[in-house]
């Protein structure tokens, strides 16, 4: 009996030691990642103002493609530009050297900085990458808010306020904000790393972020009156009765559009809206993005 008791104590002690070792290893790995990112940041150079103001050679930096073309496959550049600006309904929001909107992802983390967008995600949302020893031009963005994080592939991704930043492949022209509110997790990034447009469009309740809506009901009358139609699923969906909704009920956050196929003017909304006229969208919803 005593031997069994001592054996149980020994086993418990060993398990606790293993758990402590694992925790220490995780802490060491996190510390190493922070130190690595810190060393990489120290190797970068910063310039105040735009790349043009600093006489950077045209076409040598940023990774933005020209207007009318999707964002290119992510590749580390010798310089990138971060400018505080406005785009669509977002003001302020950070744009790159070519004027394309930059975004942050709610499934990433800022402390410590970590990207959870890779593979197909990084194709749709190309990360902003800078080469080791490269340069970051800051225009209306505080240098102290800018950093880098090493991705799994070894590339250095630019961060603002600790949040890794990206472009959206479906933004085809400077000033496009087609990525705003996608999936309830993607938002333009402000100069200090916050979510652009959230205060006006998607208030955060209880300090959390609303989950993306998987269903909604559109009513032709205010205060959710009949007739109505329901939509469910994920992705972009055209509504059955175009430009007729005056109120909506939703299970979370979603994006509404003024034209079919998720085009035209858009707005991120959350939960129930008894009168769409209050947000300028009465009889204007033609499509929605769910999930």
Helices and strands as residue ranges (DSSP letters): H 2-43, E 45-48, E 77-87, E 90-95, E 103-105, E 109-110, E 113-114, H 120-124, E 129-139, G 143-145, E 146-150, E 156-160, E 163-164, G 182-184, E 186-188, H 198-201, E 215-219, G 222-224, E 228-232, E 235-238, E 247-250, E 253-259, E 263-270, G 276-279, E 287-290
